[in-house]
Amino acid sequence: MNINNLTIEFDSAEGSIRRLLGVIEARGFQVRTMTMGSDLERANITVGITPRDEGRCVNVLSRQIARVSGVHHVASFPPAMVGPSMGSPAMSSSALAREVAHGTC
Protein backbone atom coordinates (compact mmCIF):
# COMPACT_ATOMS: atom_id res chain seq x y z
CA MET A 1 0.00 0.00 0.00
CA ASN A 2 1.35 3.47 -0.87
CA ILE A 3 0.87 6.12 1.79
CA ASN A 4 1.38 9.61 0.37
CA ASN A 5 2.23 12.35 2.85
CA LEU A 6 0.99 15.93 2.66
CA THR A 7 2.04 18.74 4.97
CA ILE A 8 -0.37 21.66 5.05
CA GLU A 9 0.18 25.05 6.70
CA PHE A 10 -3.06 26.91 7.39
CA ASP A 11 -4.73 29.52 9.60
CA SER A 12 -5.65 28.14 12.99
CA ALA A 13 -9.34 29.04 12.82
CA GLU A 14 -12.60 27.37 13.69
CA GLY A 15 -13.55 24.72 11.14
CA SER A 16 -10.16 24.65 9.36
CA ILE A 17 -9.36 21.02 10.07
CA ARG A 18 -12.86 19.91 9.15
CA ARG A 19 -12.60 21.73 5.79
CA LEU A 20 -9.21 20.18 5.00
CA LEU A 21 -10.26 16.65 5.90
CA GLY A 22 -13.50 17.15 3.96
CA VAL A 23 -11.60 18.06 0.79
CA ILE A 24 -9.27 15.07 1.20
CA GLU A 25 -12.15 12.63 1.60
CA ALA A 26 -14.40 14.24 -1.03
CA ARG A 27 -11.58 13.97 -3.59
CA GLY A 28 -11.30 10.23 -3.12
CA PHE A 29 -8.55 9.77 -0.53
CA GLN A 30 -8.57 8.10 2.87
CA VAL A 31 -6.64 9.49 5.83
CA ARG A 32 -4.33 6.83 7.28
CA THR A 33 -2.13 8.90 9.62
CA MET A 34 -2.26 12.44 10.96
CA THR A 35 -0.07 14.68 13.13
CA MET A 36 -0.63 18.32 13.93
CA GLY A 37 0.96 21.26 15.66
CA SER A 38 -0.18 24.86 16.07
CA ASP A 39 0.34 28.21 17.69
CA LEU A 40 -2.26 30.93 18.16
CA GLU A 41 -2.37 31.97 14.50
CA ARG A 42 -1.18 29.13 12.25
CA ALA A 43 -1.21 25.36 12.26
CA ASN A 44 0.61 22.58 10.44
CA ILE A 45 -0.87 19.20 9.74
CA THR A 46 0.81 16.20 8.13
CA VAL A 47 -1.55 13.58 6.78
CA GLY A 48 -0.74 10.17 5.37
CA ILE A 49 -3.30 9.40 2.68
CA THR A 50 -4.13 6.60 0.28
CA PRO A 51 -6.26 6.89 -2.86
CA ARG A 52 -9.53 4.96 -2.99
CA ASP A 53 -8.68 3.91 -6.55
CA GLU A 54 -5.82 4.16 -9.05
CA GLY A 55 -7.35 7.17 -10.84
CA ARG A 56 -6.61 9.55 -7.94
CA CYS A 57 -3.58 11.85 -8.19
CA VAL A 58 -1.94 13.41 -5.11
CA ASN A 59 -0.67 16.38 -7.15
CA VAL A 60 -4.23 17.29 -8.14
CA LEU A 61 -5.35 16.96 -4.52
CA SER A 62 -2.49 19.24 -3.42
CA ARG A 63 -3.63 21.95 -5.84
CA GLN A 64 -7.23 21.61 -4.62
CA ILE A 65 -6.17 21.91 -0.98
CA ALA A 66 -4.06 24.98 -1.78
CA ARG A 67 -7.27 26.72 -2.91
CA VAL A 68 -9.05 26.18 0.42
CA SER A 69 -9.56 29.40 2.37
CA GLY A 70 -6.84 29.94 4.97
CA VAL A 71 -4.31 27.50 3.47
CA HIS A 72 -0.84 29.05 3.08
CA HIS A 73 1.29 26.15 1.86
CA VAL A 74 0.94 22.51 0.77
CA ALA A 75 3.90 20.14 0.32
CA SER A 76 3.79 16.50 -0.72
CA PHE A 77 6.37 13.88 0.11
CA PRO A 78 7.19 10.65 -1.72
CA PRO A 79 4.86 7.79 -0.94
CA ALA A 80 5.89 5.51 1.89
CA MET A 81 5.67 1.88 0.92
CA VAL A 82 4.47 -0.22 3.82
CA GLY A 83 4.08 -3.93 4.01
CA PRO A 84 1.36 -6.01 5.66
CA SER A 85 2.37 -4.78 9.11
CA MET A 86 1.67 -1.04 8.92
CA GLY A 87 4.71 1.10 9.34
CA SER A 88 7.40 -1.32 8.16
CA PRO A 89 9.20 0.21 5.17
CA ALA A 90 9.37 -2.02 2.12
CA MET A 91 11.70 0.19 0.00
CA SER A 92 14.72 2.40 0.50
CA SER A 93 14.29 6.16 0.22
CA SER A 94 16.33 6.23 -3.02
CA ALA A 95 14.03 3.60 -4.55
CA LEU A 96 11.05 5.69 -3.47
CA ALA A 97 12.53 8.79 -5.10
CA ARG A 98 12.97 6.88 -8.39
CA GLU A 99 9.35 5.68 -8.27
CA VAL A 100 8.04 9.17 -7.61
CA ALA A 101 10.16 10.60 -10.42
CA HIS A 102 8.50 8.18 -12.84
CA GLY A 103 4.95 8.88 -11.61
CA THR A 104 2.11 9.59 -14.01
CA CYS A 105 0.46 12.50 -12.22
Secondary structure, 3 states (H helix, E strand, C coil): CEEEEEEEEEECCCCHHHHHHHHHHHCCEEEEEEEEEECCCEEEEEEEEEECCCCCCHHHHHHHHHCCCCEEEEEEEEEEEECCCCCCECCCHHHHHHHHHCCCC
